[in-house]
Structures are given as C-alpha cells and as structure tokens.
Amino acid sequence: MLCYECIASGRFLDCEPPTCPPNGTLPQASQVAFWETQSPTSLRSMLRNGTLEAEELQTGHSSLADGVTAAKMLSTYFALFLFFSLSPVCCVFQELYCSISEDCNCDFKPNIRDLEWDLYKNVYGQHLAQDIVSEEVAKFLKIKSPDRPLVLSFHGSSGTGKSLVSSMLGNHLYGSAMSSPYVHQFIPTLHFPLANRAEEYREELKSWVQENLTDCARSVFIFDEMEKMPPGVIDVLEPFLGPSHVVFRTNYRKAIYVFISTVGEEVINKLALEQRQAGRDREEIESADLDDAIAHTLYNSNTSGFFHSSIVHQKLITRFVPFLPLSRRHVERCVLAQLCQRGSCGRSDVVRAVGGDMHYTPVQGKYFSSTGCKAVSAKINFFL
C-alpha cells in the first residue's frame, strides 16, 4: 500500500513502509528537521501555495490546538501529507514516524537487488541455492497479502554455504541486518538440548513464535542444525505454516522460516557424483531432480528433526534448497575471497596450498571437499 493510501485508510501501522525514490532523493536529516518544526498554520500555508485551499485542510487542526495526544497529532500530520502523493514526502513521514516508533516495519528494508548480488558474487558452486532463494524471496515479497509464509529448507554437507545464505537473508531484509530483533535464530544443542523435554520445548517454541509474530509480522525464524532437533518439537509450528489455519491475533503469513540441515546430503552428493562421473556439468542439475528424494529422506530419517513430521507430510515447506558438494576450484575461490578480506589478494601461493591441503572424496577421483569451505580460515592462518 502506498504512503498516501495508508494515511487515507487510517491504518498506517498495517501498511508496508513506503518506497522512497532512488538516485539520492531521500530526504536529508535537515529536511526532516524542517518538517518537524513546522506548525499546522505554516503547513496550511505551504499547501495552499501548492494549489491546495486552506479550507480543504481545516479538518483536524482544531483538535491539535486543544492539545490532543501525540498519536493523534501524528495522525493529523499524516492526513496533511495525504495531499502530497510525492514519494519524498512519504519518506519524510516514514523518517518522522520511525524516529519515535519501534514498529518493525521501520527496520524492514528489503533490498532484493543487493541480495541477488551477494548470492551470485559470494556463494560458490551453488546455482540451485542462488536461483531458488533469490526467486522465492522476490516473489514472496511482491505479494501484499500472502496466503502462507515463506518456508525454505536448506540441505547439504557442512561448509557448503547454508548458514552463509541464511545470514544474507537477514542482512538484506532488515536495516540492522542480522542484529535486528526481528531475526530469530535457534540452535537445537543450545535451545532444545534434551529429548526428554520435547513437550516443554514445544510449548516454549509456540509461545515464542506467536509472541514475536504478534510484535512483528515480518519476522524471520532460522532453525540451524535441524538434524539435532528432538523429533516432534518442530511440528508445533504447523499452525503457523499453512494457508488454512487461523492463529488468534497473529498475522503469521508474512513471516519467513529457514530450516538448515545436513539431512539429505547423501542423496545430493550422490547425484553430484553421478553427474561428474558422467561428464556432465553440475549446473545441469535441477532442483526437481532432488526434491522428492530430500523430502523422503527428511521424513524417514530418525536423526532428523522432521522425522515423521506433519510439516513435511502436509507439504508445508515452500521449497527444498539443495547445496551441492564443493570441488577444489570452489574451495580456492573461498580461499581467495578470505585472503582479499585480509588485504592479501595476491597470495596465489596460499590459494594453491590451501586448496591442495583439503581432504577430497571419493578416494577414486577426489572430486569434492569433505568439509566444503569450513576449514579454509584455519588453513589460511597456517600457510600465511
């Protein structure tokens, strides 16, 4: 909903943040201060000079003079700027509103272009993850009123980029990035360590998710190491994930859930190996080649937090996201990227040394790094 449409509806808190104009036309701090200092009288004068009659704006100003609450004053200012349909003015109001509000829409600043750039520039060997994540997030955010939340399940071996991609989501969806209070991360060994307390964890998780969705519909929930989650705990989220459920007072359909797991790595790595041995390019692998196999493994593995899960059975996961095993050339790109971050881009000797020191599988062929890029940082320290 556009800025002026939100104002007219009287439901500004339910609206999306207005889209500010590009090319440096965002209001500067001095402009914001200017608007803050204007009295209703001066605003009427300015609006009149802009071809609007003072009589058109009379409604609501008498209440300001009578000393109404700060919220009503702010609402009146919104009504004034209703007559300005220009984006810069909407941005001014967004700045003013967010300076006195903790509304999560103020921190929700999705930048899909930067997300795509980050994915394709800094994630190596993962064409499926790059395409699925960028497309699904962009498609989801274009829907004003989605009928269900976005649920992504990341699968693959350790060190292939699953946690990196999940952090990119937070970084490019919120102004305060991963430190945003609306990005929630769960680690089973920390938050759900004891299998015999599964029922207690279910109640705690349900309460936590519902309370945070009540505070912010645009929340992101990231569940890492799902292979270590006690079975049955995650099913408490079922009412939040489907299109037909109603959760009292909670607008849960705008949320994003990310599940991260190594479960399914065997079927992913097997297909990647077959592709390599057949002389075919890994980029020819399509997600449809793996979806059913990942879902079957996830549902039937007793080491999975989704073991016999109703979430999988009812197909409430929007997309499975396979992360392929990394070859030596991908590992060496990881090495080079980290060297450049340290100001040592020219150390091709370290790139070759680290790449050659990694352990590769299978024994015959040694195509893929057994730890992906996970051990790269430590090995760089050794060879520098």
Secondary structure, DSSP 8 states (H G I E B T S, - for coil): --HHHHHHHT-GGGS------STT-S--HHHHHHHHH--HHHHHHHHHHTT--GGGG-TTHHHHHTT--HHHHHHHHHHHHTT---HHHHHHHHHHHHHH---GGGTB---HHHHHHHHHHH--S-HHHHHHHHHHHHHHHH-SS-SS-EEEEEEE-TTSSHHHHHHHHHHHHBTTGGG-TTEEEE-HHHHS--GGGHHHHHHHHHHHHHHHHHH-TT-EEEE--GGGS-TTSGGGGHHHHSSS---TT--GGG-EEEEEESTTHHHHHHHHHHHHHTT--GGG--GGGTHHHHHHHHHH-TTSTTTT-HHHHTT--SEEEEE----HHHHHHHHHHHHHHTT-TT-HHHHHHHHHHS-EESTTT--EETTTTTTHHHHHHHH-
